[in-house]
Amino acid sequence: MDVRIGVTQAPREITVEIDDAARDDLHARVEAALSGATDVLWLDDRRGRQVAVPASKIAYVELGSPEERRIGFGG
């Protein structure tokens, strides 16, 4: 599953790929960060890297898989 996080005052968003099984846990952690219960949102990607985002800088969070992109002239 892809997770895209918009950060205030930053031109690019953060994209992290995580396991699909962690969706419910991630949803709860995002809600905690946005409600102010935690100061930092920590994410673990599929490669074992950890990403930290300050909760006060989160503009939006998108959870889901990327859309299938078609290449060429097909409809």
HELIX and SHEET records of a PDB file:
HELIX    1   1 ASP A   20  ALA A   22  5                                   3    
HELIX    2   2 ARG A   23  SER A   35  1                                  13    
HELIX    3   3 ALA A   55  LYS A   57  5                                   3    
SHEET    1   A 3 ILE A  14  GLU A  17  0                                        
SHEET    2   A 3 ASP A   2  VAL A   7 -1                                        
SHEET    3   A 3 ILE A  58  GLY A  64 -1                                        
SHEET    1   B 2 VAL A  40  ASP A  44  0                                        
SHEET    2   B 2 GLN A  50  PRO A  54 -1                                        
END                                                                             
